[in-house]
Amino acid sequence: MDIKRQIVHIDLDSFFVSVERKFDPSLIGKPVIIGGSKERGVVASCSYEARKFGIHSAMPSAQAYRLCPEAIFLHGSYEKYAEASAQVTEIIANAVPLFQKASVDEFYIDLTGMERFHNCYQIATELRQKVIRDTGLPISFGMASNRTIAKMATNEAKPNGQLWVPHGGEKAFMAPLPIGKIPMLGEKTCQKLYQYGIEKIADLQRTDIRFLESVFGIAGRSIWRKAQGLDDSEIVPHSDRKSISTERTFDKNAMDKKKLEAILVSMTEELAFKLRKENKLSSCLAIKIRYANFETHTLQEKIALTSADHILIPGVKNLLAKAWNQSRPIRLIGVKLSQLCTGNYQINLFEDNEERINLYHAVDKINYKYGDKTVCRAAGMEIGTRGFNPFMRG
């Protein structure tokens, strides 16, 4: 028997902007840009009023200012966004049996099987209304037979709306939309398809899969499947309170602060890369020091949600400076990043510039391809990776 999946995609509308408007209602109806200032930085989020001027996430703030000089620029508040995200997560966790938190403002819910006893669209509708009522934040959802269609339905329902694509109606729903509406179909791929006169998803649906494979290789089959509304990917259950850590025990006790700092830099850099690779952010940073007499101390500090080296490394150095006692030899040292949540680099854009964003993307791309630590900071190079064993734990 063919099981009809019931997948709901929920996305908070212009999340950062919406949170700011809760605290300052005068921002409602105005073009608002979160991320840096009009002179420097990168757009982390923007209101729908700003989007009408062609402004979008990851655009240099200076360019956004040229497009909309009257826009209101805000640096943003990590703490407020994390708190709002946690509030929405708790509401969803209490309402549905299985969900995945895809980012700080995006969720997938699997209601498959519940249609025998309940109206799944009604469940999603009531959940959306509860989020709006309890948090005051606008939110949209799409419901369909799989993740891809549900996400596309949400995008069509925005802002502050909802849309159900019934089973069997996937291809008809997708057909009139531009190919760029397909999730994860990048700009370069779209440009290549445009060259062959493929602009609408209907055009892509009629394209022979063998042609797509000849142009895009194995990725061509994935493109064809998405255009046909096919997606078998599962909802990965949400879990909290995970941490990632590493530590190193020395063959001989260490007393060289410069060497210890270099080790911590290398550890932190690799853990940060693993966070980005797993689409995670941390809000608590700690170092562990075990002295020669086995006395162990842990120092930690709360940080803004991040997976960025340039934020984590200074924090680690600061903790080492607080713990440093030049008269006590050290047997073991370690780093731990905890209180993780799902999220990507977008939330770290507030103080960044375009060059830094591009640098992270380039370095991560090389490390993805050739292995961890292929490219790393000079500060951590002297110790290499010998004796370095990071691990994930719940």
C-alpha positions, 0 to 999 in steps of 0.5 A, a space after each residue: 500500500 502506498 503511504 501518503 506522506 503528510 509533510 509540513 514546512 513552517 517558516 517564520 517570516 523575516 524572522 529577525 525583522 519581525 522580532 525587532 518589530 515586537 520590541 519597536 512597533 514603529 518599525 512596522 511597515 518600513 524598510 528594515 535591514 538587519 546586519 551591520 550599518 549602511 557603510 559596512 557589513 552584510 544584510 542578514 535579513 530584511 523586511 518585505 518593504 526592503 525586498 521591493 527595492 531588490 535587497 536580499 540576504 548576503 548583499 553588501 550593506 553599502 549596496 543595499 543602502 544605494 538601493 534604498 537610502 531610506 532603509 533603517 539599518 539595525 545591528 540586531 540582537 542574537 539573544 532576542 532571536 535565540 529566545 524567540 526561536 526557542 519559544 517557537 520550538 517549544 510550541 511545536 515540540 508540544 504539539 506534534 510527534 515528529 519535527 526537525 528544526 532546519 534553522 533558527 526560523 525554519 521547521 519540518 513536521 511529519 504528520 504521516 499516519 495522523 490523517 486516519 484520525 485527524 485533519 492534518 491541514 487543520 492541525 497545521 493551521 491551528 499550530 500556526 495560529 498558536 505560534 502567532 497568538 503566543 509569540 506575536 510573530 508572523 509565520 507561514 506554512 506549506 503542506 505537501 507529500 514531501 519536503 521539497 514541495 512543502 518548502 515551495 508551498 511555504 514560499 508561495 504562501 508568504 508572507 504570513 499565509 498557508 498553502 496545501 498542495 494535495 497528493 497528486 497535485 505536485 506537478 501542476 503546482 510546480 509547473 507555472 513557477 520559475 525554475 529558480 523556485 526549486 530549493 537548492 537549484 543554484 544560480 549557475 545551474 539555472 543560468 545553464 538551463 536558461 541557455 537551453 530555453 528551460 525557464 519554467 518548471 513545466 519546461 524542466 518537467 518535459 525535459 528528458 532525464 538523459 539530456 539533464 544527465 549529459 549536461 549536469 552528470 549525476 546531479 541531472 537525475 536529482 534535478 529531474 526528480 525535483 521537477 517531477 515533485 519527487 523527494 524521498 528525504 526523511 524528517 530527522 527528529 529534532 534534539 537539543 543540548 548536544 555539544 562538540 568537544 576535543 581535548 589533548 593529553 600531553 606526553 610531557 607536561 606543558 608550561 609554554 603559554 604560546 604553544 597552549 594558545 596555538 593548540 587551542 586555536 587549532 582545536 577551536 578552528 576545527 570544531 567551528 568547521 565541524 559546526 558549519 559542516 553539520 549546520 550547527 551554532 553554539 551559544 556556550 564556549 568552554 576550555 578544560 585544563 588539567 594540571 600535573 596533579 590531576 586537578 581539573 578546571 573548566 571555564 566557560 562563557 555564554 556567547 552569541 550563537 555562532 560557528 565563526 572562527 573569528 568570534 570563537 578564537 578570541 573567546 578561547 584566548 580570553 578564557 586561557 588568559 583568565 585560567 593561566 598560572 605560569 607556575 603550574 604545569 599542564 597535563 591536558 587541555 581541551 575545548 568544548 562548544 555546547 548549547 548547540 542549535 541548528 542554524 547556518 552562517 546567516 546568523 553571524 553576518 551582523 558584524 561581517 563584511 563581504 570579504 570575510 563571508 567569501 573567505 569562510 565559504 572558500 576555506 570551507 569548500 577546500 576543507 570539504 573537498 580535501 579534508 579537515 585542516 587542509 586550510 587553517 590559520 597560521 596560529 594553529 599550524 605549528 602543532 598540526 593535527 597530531 593527537 587531535 581527536 574531536 568527537 560529537 556527543 549528546 
